[in-house]
């Protein structure tokens, strides 16, 4: 190859680390002032040099890059091989979508929009026996101490067998004004309707009115009737002066005396059609010419009037003493 130009040499298709090339060592002036000709392998050239690669591809499968420093112009985004999204750091704030977390611990979690339990159990206490579940469509089961105690369905709250709904002292259970509040058994029969009639502060049970009442004693008691009846007809007795405008019944002491034993006194509400019978009987002379004492409660009309009668004009003494009455307090 003497006197052959480099440009006339055969080109090498693939350069290996042991291939040699000719270099001029400028630090060695043995051959001349410009330097001395020497040889070097490609491994020596690359290993001892700092090379800048521009627009080059490094095969990451067959090369190891370590201690790689970079400037601020390099993007700090980290990706994982095969991943289609960003890698989430432990201190980053990221949004996870469609991810499955297995037994995670959430500290002070905030649900921005909604939390879909998808019918699964939400455990509330440390030993996992108190929970809320909606595994049945449109039904919420509340479990306490390992047993379902309450059930909520559309427009219905149920206390299950063995459970109790209690109101503490000072608590109130309210119902809407003048609307029915219905209590019923599991068979949906024997209904008990409670209605708050707001206009009169009454509570109605079914068809019967239940109102707050009280007994008011008449002190001292008042003698209202002291007669020797001459007939057996019903006679009005007005006790409005001894009662109140809301009185509906009176407590009466009855004294009956007759020359013939077996004579009877009767009381009834004014305007009633009740006959002289055991339902209206309030006193009876058991011995001739001996007074018989008894007590009775008689219903009053809205004017605080009731009626009295005897079964025979042989009654020579009939005394009626009012010693108290019952009134509505609304």
C-alpha positions in Angstrom: 0.0 0.0 0.0 3.0 2.3 -0.2 2.3 5.6 -1.8 -1.4 4.8 -1.9 -3.8 7.7 -1.2 -6.3 7.2 1.6 -9.1 8.1 -0.7 -8.2 5.1 -2.8 -8.5 2.6 0.0 -11.4 0.2 0.4 -14.1 1.5 2.8 -15.0 -0.5 6.0 -18.7 -1.2 6.3 -18.7 -1.7 10.0 -16.1 -0.3 12.4 -15.2 -2.4 15.4 -13.4 -1.4 18.6 -10.3 -3.2 17.5 -10.0 -1.6 14.0 -7.0 0.6 13.7 -6.5 4.0 12.1 -3.6 6.4 11.5 -3.3 9.5 13.6 -0.7 12.3 13.8 0.5 12.8 17.4 1.2 16.5 17.4 2.9 16.2 20.8 5.6 13.9 19.3 8.0 15.7 16.9 10.2 12.7 16.1 9.0 12.6 12.5 8.9 16.3 12.1 7.8 19.6 13.6 4.2 18.9 12.6 4.1 15.6 14.6 4.7 11.9 14.3 2.5 9.3 12.5 1.0 6.7 14.8 -1.8 4.1 14.9 -4.7 3.8 17.4 -7.7 1.5 17.8 -11.3 2.8 17.6 -11.8 1.7 21.3 -8.9 3.9 22.3 -10.2 6.9 20.3 -13.8 6.7 21.7 -12.9 5.8 25.2 -10.6 8.7 25.8 -12.7 11.3 24.0 -15.7 13.5 24.9 -18.1 13.3 21.9 -21.2 15.4 21.3 -24.0 13.4 19.6 -26.5 15.4 17.6 -29.7 13.9 16.3 -28.5 10.4 17.2 -30.5 7.4 18.5 -29.1 5.3 21.4 -30.4 1.8 21.7 -31.7 1.6 25.2 -31.9 -2.2 25.2 -28.2 -2.7 24.6 -26.6 0.3 26.2 -26.3 1.6 29.8 -26.4 5.3 30.5 -25.4 6.3 34.0 -24.7 9.6 35.9 -26.6 11.5 33.2 -26.9 15.1 34.1 -29.1 17.5 32.2 -29.7 21.2 32.0 -32.9 23.2 32.6 -33.8 22.9 28.9 -34.5 19.2 29.3 -38.2 18.2 30.0 -38.5 16.7 33.5 -41.5 14.5 32.6 -40.9 10.8 33.5 -42.7 8.0 31.7 -42.8 4.3 32.2 -42.2 1.8 29.4 -45.6 0.6 28.0 -47.6 3.2 29.9 -50.0 5.5 28.1 -50.3 8.2 30.8 -48.2 10.1 33.3 -46.3 8.5 36.1 -47.8 9.7 39.5 -45.4 10.7 42.3 -46.1 10.2 46.0 -46.1 13.9 46.6 -47.8 15.1 43.4 -51.4 16.1 43.1 -52.9 14.0 40.3 -56.3 12.9 39.1 -56.7 9.1 38.9 -59.4 7.9 36.5 -60.8 4.4 36.3 -58.2 3.0 38.7 -58.6 0.2 41.2 -57.2 0.7 44.7 -56.9 -2.5 46.8 -57.3 -1.9 50.6 -56.1 1.7 50.5 -55.9 4.1 53.5 -57.5 7.4 52.8 -56.8 10.2 55.2 -59.1 13.2 55.2 -60.6 12.3 51.9 -62.8 14.9 50.1 -65.3 13.6 47.5 -65.8 16.5 45.1 -68.8 15.2 43.2 -70.0 11.7 44.0 -68.8 8.4 45.5 -70.3 5.3 43.7 -70.5 2.4 46.0 -72.3 0.3 43.3 -74.3 -1.7 45.8 -71.3 -2.6 48.0 -71.1 -2.3 51.8 -69.8 0.9 53.5 -68.2 -0.2 56.8 -68.3 2.5 59.5 -66.6 1.1 62.6 -63.3 -0.4 63.5 -64.5 -4.0 64.0 -66.5 -4.0 60.7 -69.9 -4.9 62.2 -71.6 -1.5 61.6 -72.3 -0.6 58.0 -74.7 0.8 55.4 -75.5 -1.3 52.4 -77.7 -0.9 49.3 -77.2 -4.2 47.6 -81.0 -4.4 47.0 -82.2 -1.9 44.5 -83.9 1.2 46.0 -83.3 -0.1 49.5 -80.8 1.0 52.3 -80.0 -1.5 55.1 -78.4 -0.1 58.3 -76.4 -2.7 60.2 -75.5 -2.2 63.9 -73.5 -4.7 65.9 -73.7 -7.3 63.1 -77.5 -7.1 62.6 -79.7 -5.2 60.2 -81.7 -2.9 62.6 -83.3 -0.4 60.2 -84.4 -0.4 56.5 -85.1 2.6 54.3 -87.1 2.3 51.1 -88.9 4.9 49.0 -91.0 7.1 51.4 -90.7 4.5 54.2 -88.3 4.1 57.2 -88.7 0.8 59.1 -87.4 -0.3 62.5 -86.8 -4.1 62.1 -87.7 -6.8 64.6 -86.0 -6.1 67.9 -85.3 -2.4 67.1 -86.8 0.6 68.8 -87.2 4.2 67.8 -87.0 6.4 71.0 -87.2 10.1 71.5 -85.0 11.5 74.3 -86.3 13.9 76.9 -87.1 17.2 75.3 -87.1 15.8 71.8 -90.1 16.2 69.5 -91.5 14.0 66.7 -93.6 16.4 64.6 -96.2 15.8 61.9 -97.5 18.4 59.3 -100.4 20.5 60.3 -103.9 19.1 59.5 -102.4 16.1 57.6 -102.6 12.4 58.5 -99.7 10.6 60.1 -100.4 6.9 59.7 -99.1 4.1 61.9 -99.8 0.5 60.6 -98.7 -3.1 61.3 -96.6 -5.2 58.9 -99.8 -6.7 57.3 -100.8 -3.1 56.3 -104.0 -3.4 58.3 -105.4 -2.1 61.6 -104.2 1.4 60.7 -104.0 4.1 63.3 -104.2 7.5 61.8 -102.9 10.5 63.8 -104.1 13.8 62.5 -103.0 17.2 63.9 -106.0 19.5 63.5 -104.0 22.7 63.6 -107.1 25.0 63.9 -108.0 23.6 67.3 -104.7 22.1 68.4 -106.3 18.7 68.6 -105.0 15.3 67.7 -107.4 12.9 66.2 -107.1 9.1 66.4 -108.9 7.5 63.5 -112.5 8.7 63.9 -112.3 9.6 67.5 -111.0 13.0 68.8 -108.4 12.8 71.6 -107.8 16.1 73.3 -105.8 17.2 76.3 -108.1 17.3 79.4 -107.9 17.8 83.2 -110.1 17.4 86.3 -111.0 20.6 88.1 -112.4 20.1 91.7 -115.3 22.3 92.8 -114.3 23.6 96.3 -116.5 23.6 98.2 -118.9 21.3 96.5 -122.1 22.9 95.3 -125.6 21.5 95.9 -127.4 21.9 92.6 -130.5 19.8 93.1 -132.5 19.4 96.3 -136.0 18.4 95.5 -139.0 16.2 96.2 -139.8 15.0 92.7 -143.4 15.1 91.7 -143.0 13.3 88.4 -140.7 11.0 86.5 -139.9 13.2 83.6 -136.4 14.2 82.6 -135.4 17.7 84.0 -132.5 19.9 82.9 -129.7 20.7 85.4 -127.5 23.6 84.4 -124.0 23.6 85.9 -122.4 26.2 83.7 -122.0 28.5 86.8 -119.8 25.8 88.5 -117.8 24.6 85.5 -116.1 26.2 82.4 -117.0 26.7 78.8 -114.9 23.7 77.8 -116.3 21.3 80.5 -117.6 18.1 79.1 -118.4 16.0 82.2 -119.2 16.5 85.8 -118.6 14.6 89.0 -121.9 14.3 90.9 -122.7 13.0 94.4 -126.2 11.5 94.5 -128.6 11.1 97.5 -131.8 9.2 97.0 -134.5 8.6 99.7 -137.9 7.1 99.3 -140.7 5.8 101.4 -140.6 2.7 99.3 -137.3 0.8 98.8 -136.1 0.2 95.2 -136.7 3.7 93.8 -134.0 4.9 91.4 -132.4 8.1 90.2 -131.1 8.6 86.7 -128.7 11.0 84.9 -127.9 11.6 81.2 -126.4 14.1 78.9 -128.8 16.9 77.9 -130.5 16.0 74.6 -129.7 12.3 74.7 -132.5 9.8 74.1 -131.2 7.3 76.6 -134.0 5.6 78.6 -134.3 5.0 82.4 -132.2 1.9 82.5 -128.9 0.5 83.9 -126.9 2.7 81.6 -128.3 5.9 83.2 -128.9 4.7 86.7 -126.9 6.5 89.4 -128.7 5.9 92.7 -131.2 3.5 94.3 -133.0 3.6 97.6 -132.3 0.2 99.1 -134.2 0.7 102.3 -137.4 2.5 103.0 -137.0 6.1 104.2 -133.2 5.7 104.4 -131.0 7.9 102.3 -128.7 6.1 99.8 -125.5 7.8 98.8 -123.6 7.2 95.6 -121.4 9.1 93.1 -121.5 9.3 89.3 -120.0 11.0 86.3 -122.4 12.5 83.8 -121.6 13.9 80.4 -122.4 17.6 79.7 -123.6 19.2 76.5 -121.8 22.2 75.1 -123.8 24.5 77.4 -122.8 22.4 80.4 -126.3 21.0 81.0 -127.3 17.5 81.9 -130.7 15.9 82.8 -132.0 14.0 85.9 -135.1 11.9 86.6 -136.5 9.3 89.0 -138.6 6.2 88.2 -141.3 6.9 90.7 -142.8 10.0 92.4 -142.5 8.2 95.7 -138.9 9.5 95.9 -139.2 12.3 98.4 -135.5 13.4 98.4 -133.2 13.8 95.5 -130.0 15.7 96.1 -127.3 16.3 93.4 -124.0 17.8 94.5 -121.3 18.8 92.0 -117.7 18.3 93.4 -115.7 18.6 90.2 -115.7 18.5 86.4 -113.5 17.5 83.4 -112.6 20.1 80.8 -110.6 20.4 77.6 -107.4 22.5 78.1 -106.9 23.5 74.4 
